[in-house]
Amino acid sequence: MGKRKGNLADLAPSKKEKKGLGQYILGFFLLLYTMFCALPVLLVFIAAFSDETTILQQGFSFFPKKLSLDGVNSVLRYGKQLLTSYGVTIFITVFGTAFGLLVMSMFAYSISRRDFRLAKFLSIYLLIPMLFSGGQLSGYVIFTSYYHLKDSLLLLILPLCVSTMNVIILRTYIANSIPNELMEAAKIDGAGEYRTFFQITLPLLKPSLAAVGFMMATAFWNDWQNALLYITTDSKKPLQLLLVNIQKSIEFLLNNANVPASARAAMGGNIPQYSSTMATVLVVIGPIMVAYPFFQKYFIKGLTVGSVKG
């Protein structure tokens, strides 16, 4: 028996060493993969501060011969309108994400309850928009002619509030990760459905809400098509639509020979097409890159914990 224990003790460290070596190898490849993913973002950042002439001669490079702020200045030249559009986009993202999470979590809670008679019907009803769609033209007619929401911020919020896949993620998390005994105990204590949802289910949904909320916030932040269709007032233009208009203005100035010299002088004489494009991308993705590390832990946990039943 003593020899067996000694042999087992001798074998244990080698297993740990092998496991540690595998972790180092895996970590090396993950680091290498991360570097490859980060290189395009780094190139965008460098190109935004590169001289336009250098880009035309040398191409996009990680080591440009000359740096310049012309591309950034061409975007920042819009000044007040840029700040207004930032404010509109932040409002749409924050309010739309919060409102959408509330609606979808309540929907997911309802269809996750086994004793709810309409759970099966609402689950099927939820899948219908995922399979069939009336199209963009019919949606435009309904929103503008019947709902009279033309040039309204509601059209930038409501269409993206509810997503079938997000409701399924929340419903799966509730069904698999929140013990049904908690809800039954609350029911025995006299708690109604609203109290059970807001005081028991909603606090336990935080990891899944963070994951879904980050995806929703990204969708709200990057949405420009709805704004292009429905928004006409400058004070209601989100950031994405403004940046699209900036790019169109630069392309128009570059491709139209009849543009007066005063218009070109307003852009600083030399119009930086490529560096301004990269500066535009930098303005768009900057806040998302800053926010992502704070949500990463909940993002991964929310997607994995609710998908596997323990």
C-alpha positions as CSV (number, residue, x, y, z in Angstrom):
1,M,0.0,0.0,0.0
2,G,2.9,2.3,0.9
3,K,4.5,1.8,-2.5
4,R,1.3,2.4,-4.3
5,K,0.8,5.7,-2.5
6,G,4.4,6.6,-3.3
7,N,3.8,5.8,-7.0
8,L,0.7,7.9,-7.1
9,A,2.4,10.7,-5.5
10,D,5.2,10.5,-8.1
11,L,2.8,10.5,-10.9
12,A,0.7,13.5,-9.7
13,P,3.4,16.3,-10.4
14,S,4.0,15.0,-14.0
15,K,0.2,15.4,-14.7
16,K,0.2,18.9,-13.4
17,E,3.3,19.8,-15.4
18,K,1.7,18.4,-18.6
19,K,-1.5,20.4,-17.8
20,G,0.5,23.5,-17.2
21,L,2.5,23.1,-20.5
22,G,-0.8,22.7,-22.4
23,Q,-2.1,25.9,-20.9
24,Y,1.0,27.8,-21.9
25,I,0.7,26.5,-25.5
26,L,-3.0,27.4,-25.6
27,G,-2.3,30.8,-24.2
28,F,0.4,31.4,-26.8
29,F,-1.9,30.6,-29.7
30,L,-4.7,32.7,-28.2
31,L,-2.3,35.6,-27.8
32,L,-1.1,35.2,-31.4
33,Y,-4.8,35.1,-32.6
34,T,-5.5,38.3,-30.5
35,M,-2.6,40.1,-32.1
36,F,-3.9,39.2,-35.6
37,C,-7.4,40.5,-34.7
38,A,-5.9,43.7,-33.2
39,L,-3.7,44.5,-36.2
40,P,-6.6,45.9,-38.4
41,V,-7.8,48.1,-35.5
42,L,-4.3,49.4,-35.0
43,L,-4.0,50.1,-38.8
44,V,-7.2,52.1,-38.7
45,F,-5.9,54.1,-35.8
46,I,-2.5,54.8,-37.5
47,A,-4.1,55.6,-40.9
48,A,-6.4,58.1,-39.3
49,F,-3.3,60.2,-38.3
50,S,-1.4,59.5,-41.5
51,D,-0.7,62.1,-44.2
52,E,-2.9,61.8,-47.2
53,T,0.0,62.1,-49.7
54,T,1.9,59.4,-47.8
55,I,-1.1,57.1,-48.1
56,L,-1.4,57.7,-51.8
57,Q,2.3,57.0,-52.4
58,Q,3.1,54.4,-49.8
59,G,-0.4,52.8,-49.2
60,F,-1.7,52.0,-45.7
61,S,1.3,51.2,-43.5
62,F,2.0,50.6,-39.8
63,F,5.0,52.9,-40.2
64,P,4.0,55.9,-42.3
65,K,6.6,58.4,-43.3
66,K,4.6,61.4,-42.2
67,L,1.8,62.0,-39.8
68,S,-1.0,64.5,-40.1
69,L,-4.2,65.6,-38.4
70,D,-6.0,66.5,-41.6
71,G,-8.2,63.4,-41.6
72,V,-9.3,63.9,-38.0
73,N,-9.8,67.6,-38.5
74,S,-12.1,66.9,-41.5
75,V,-14.4,65.0,-39.2
76,L,-14.0,67.3,-36.2
77,R,-14.8,70.3,-38.4
78,Y,-18.5,69.6,-38.1
79,G,-18.1,70.6,-34.4
80,K,-21.5,71.4,-32.9
81,Q,-23.4,68.9,-35.2
82,L,-21.0,66.2,-34.2
83,L,-21.6,66.7,-30.5
84,T,-25.4,66.9,-31.2
85,S,-25.3,63.6,-33.1
86,Y,-23.2,62.0,-30.4
87,G,-25.8,63.0,-27.8
88,V,-28.7,61.6,-30.0
89,T,-26.8,58.3,-30.5
90,I,-26.0,58.0,-26.7
91,F,-29.6,58.7,-25.8
92,I,-30.9,56.1,-28.4
93,T,-28.4,53.5,-27.2
94,V,-29.0,53.9,-23.5
95,F,-32.8,54.3,-23.6
96,G,-33.4,51.8,-26.3
97,T,-31.2,49.1,-24.6
98,A,-32.8,49.7,-21.2
99,F,-36.4,49.6,-22.6
100,G,-35.7,46.6,-24.9
101,L,-34.1,44.6,-22.0
102,L,-37.2,45.3,-19.8
103,V,-39.6,44.2,-22.5
104,M,-37.7,41.2,-23.6
105,S,-37.0,40.0,-20.0
106,M,-40.7,40.2,-19.2
107,F,-41.5,38.3,-22.4
108,A,-38.9,35.7,-21.6
109,Y,-40.1,35.3,-18.0
110,S,-43.7,34.8,-19.2
111,I,-42.9,32.1,-21.8
112,S,-40.6,30.3,-19.3
113,R,-43.4,29.7,-16.8
114,R,-44.8,26.2,-17.2
115,D,-48.1,27.2,-15.6
116,F,-48.7,30.0,-18.1
117,R,-51.4,28.9,-20.5
118,L,-50.3,31.2,-23.4
119,A,-46.6,30.3,-23.1
120,K,-46.7,28.0,-26.1
121,F,-48.8,30.3,-28.3
122,L,-46.5,33.3,-27.5
123,S,-43.4,31.2,-28.3
124,I,-44.7,30.4,-31.7
125,Y,-45.9,34.0,-32.2
126,L,-42.3,35.1,-31.3
127,L,-40.8,32.9,-34.0
128,I,-43.0,34.2,-36.8
129,P,-41.1,37.5,-37.4
130,M,-37.9,35.5,-37.5
131,L,-39.2,33.5,-40.5
132,F,-41.4,36.0,-42.3
133,S,-41.0,39.7,-42.9
134,G,-43.3,42.3,-44.6
135,G,-40.3,44.0,-46.1
136,Q,-38.8,47.5,-45.9
137,L,-41.4,49.2,-48.1
138,S,-44.4,48.0,-46.1
139,G,-42.7,49.0,-42.9
140,Y,-42.0,52.5,-44.2
141,V,-45.6,52.9,-45.2
142,I,-46.9,51.7,-41.8
143,F,-44.5,53.8,-39.7
144,T,-45.0,57.0,-41.7
145,S,-48.6,56.9,-43.0
146,Y,-50.4,55.0,-40.2
147,Y,-48.3,55.6,-37.1
148,H,-47.2,59.1,-38.2
149,L,-43.7,58.7,-36.8
150,K,-41.8,60.4,-39.6
151,D,-38.8,62.2,-38.2
152,S,-39.3,60.8,-34.8
153,L,-36.6,59.2,-32.5
154,L,-39.1,56.5,-31.7
155,L,-38.3,55.0,-35.1
156,L,-34.7,54.6,-34.1
157,I,-35.6,52.8,-30.9
158,L,-38.8,50.7,-31.4
159,P,-37.7,48.6,-34.4
160,L,-34.6,47.3,-32.6
161,C,-36.1,46.8,-29.1
162,V,-37.2,43.2,-29.5
163,S,-35.2,40.4,-31.1
164,T,-36.3,36.8,-31.3
165,M,-32.8,35.4,-30.6
166,N,-32.3,37.7,-27.6
167,V,-35.6,36.6,-26.1
168,I,-34.6,33.0,-26.6
169,I,-31.3,33.6,-24.8
170,L,-33.1,35.2,-21.8
171,R,-35.7,32.5,-21.7
172,T,-33.1,29.7,-21.8
173,Y,-31.2,31.4,-19.0
174,I,-34.3,31.7,-16.8
175,A,-35.3,28.1,-17.4
176,N,-31.9,26.5,-16.9
177,S,-30.1,28.8,-14.4
178,I,-32.8,30.1,-12.0
179,P,-34.2,27.4,-9.8
180,N,-38.0,27.0,-10.1
181,E,-38.1,26.4,-6.3
182,L,-37.4,30.1,-5.7
183,M,-40.4,31.2,-7.7
184,E,-42.6,28.5,-6.0
185,A,-41.4,29.7,-2.6
186,A,-42.2,33.3,-3.5
187,K,-45.7,32.2,-4.6
188,I,-46.3,30.4,-1.3
189,D,-45.2,33.5,0.5
190,G,-47.9,35.4,-1.3
191,A,-45.8,37.2,-3.9
192,G,-47.5,38.0,-7.2
193,E,-46.0,37.6,-10.7
194,Y,-44.7,41.2,-10.8
195,R,-43.0,41.0,-7.4
196,T,-41.5,37.6,-8.4
197,F,-40.1,39.0,-11.6
198,F,-38.7,42.2,-10.3
199,Q,-37.4,41.0,-6.9
200,I,-36.2,37.5,-7.7
201,T,-35.9,36.8,-11.4
202,L,-34.6,40.2,-12.6
203,P,-31.6,40.4,-10.2
204,L,-30.5,36.9,-11.1
205,L,-30.7,37.7,-14.8
206,K,-27.8,40.2,-14.6
207,P,-25.2,38.1,-16.5
208,S,-27.6,37.3,-19.3
209,L,-28.9,40.9,-19.4
210,A,-25.4,42.3,-19.7
211,A,-24.6,40.0,-22.6
212,V,-27.8,40.7,-24.5
213,G,-27.6,44.4,-23.5
214,F,-24.1,44.7,-25.0
215,M,-25.3,43.2,-28.3
216,M,-28.3,45.5,-28.3
217,A,-26.2,48.6,-27.5
218,T,-23.9,47.7,-30.4
219,A,-26.9,47.4,-32.8
220,F,-28.3,50.7,-31.7
221,W,-24.9,52.4,-31.9
222,N,-24.2,51.1,-35.5
223,D,-27.7,51.7,-36.9
224,W,-27.9,54.2,-39.7
225,Q,-30.4,52.8,-42.1
226,N,-33.5,53.7,-40.1
227,A,-32.1,57.2,-39.6
228,L,-31.5,57.5,-43.3
229,L,-35.1,56.5,-44.1
230,Y,-37.0,58.4,-41.4
231,I,-34.9,61.3,-39.9
232,T,-34.7,64.6,-41.7
233,T,-34.0,67.1,-38.9
234,D,-30.3,67.8,-38.2
235,S,-31.0,68.0,-34.4
236,K,-32.2,64.3,-34.6
237,K,-29.5,62.9,-36.8
238,P,-27.5,60.1,-35.0
239,L,-23.8,59.8,-35.3
240,Q,-23.8,57.1,-37.9
241,L,-26.0,59.1,-40.3
242,L,-23.8,62.2,-39.9
243,L,-20.6,60.2,-40.6
244,V,-22.3,58.8,-43.8
245,N,-23.1,62.3,-44.9
246,I,-19.5,63.4,-44.2
247,Q,-18.2,60.7,-46.4
248,K,-20.7,61.5,-49.2
249,S,-19.7,65.2,-49.0
250,I,-16.0,64.4,-49.3
251,E,-16.6,62.1,-52.2
252,F,-18.7,64.8,-53.9
253,L,-16.0,67.4,-53.5
254,L,-13.4,65.0,-54.9
255,N,-15.4,63.7,-57.9
256,N,-17.1,66.9,-59.0
257,A,-14.9,69.2,-61.0
258,N,-17.5,72.0,-60.9
259,V,-17.1,72.4,-57.1
260,P,-16.1,76.1,-56.4
261,A,-12.8,76.8,-54.8
262,S,-14.4,78.2,-51.7
263,A,-16.0,74.8,-50.9
264,R,-12.6,73.1,-51.2
265,A,-11.0,75.9,-49.1
266,A,-13.6,75.2,-46.4
267,M,-12.3,71.6,-46.2
268,G,-8.7,72.9,-45.8
269,G,-7.8,72.8,-49.5
270,N,-6.4,69.3,-49.6
271,I,-9.3,66.9,-49.0
272,P,-8.0,63.8,-47.2
273,Q,-10.2,61.0,-48.6
274,Y,-8.6,58.0,-47.0
275,S,-7.4,59.4,-43.7
276,S,-10.8,61.0,-43.1
277,T,-12.4,57.6,-43.8
278,M,-10.3,56.0,-41.2
279,A,-10.9,58.9,-38.8
280,T,-14.6,58.3,-39.3
281,V,-14.3,54.6,-38.4
282,L,-12.3,55.6,-35.4
283,V,-15.0,58.0,-34.2
284,V,-17.6,55.2,-34.6
285,I,-15.8,52.3,-32.9
286,G,-14.0,54.2,-30.2
287,P,-16.7,54.2,-27.5
288,I,-17.6,50.5,-28.2
289,M,-13.9,49.5,-27.8
290,V,-13.8,51.4,-24.4
291,A,-17.1,49.9,-23.2
292,Y,-16.4,46.3,-24.2
293,P,-13.8,45.3,-21.5
294,F,-16.3,46.2,-18.8
295,F,-19.0,43.9,-20.3
296,Q,-16.7,41.0,-21.4
297,K,-17.1,39.0,-18.2
298,Y,-20.9,39.2,-18.2
299,F,-21.0,38.8,-22.0
300,I,-19.2,35.4,-21.9
301,K,-21.0,34.2,-18.7
302,G,-24.5,35.2,-20.0
303,L,-24.0,33.3,-23.3
304,T,-22.5,30.1,-21.8
305,V,-24.2,29.6,-18.4
306,G,-27.7,29.8,-19.7
307,S,-27.0,27.4,-22.6
308,V,-26.1,24.4,-20.6
309,K,-28.3,23.0,-17.9
310,G,-26.3,22.1,-14.8
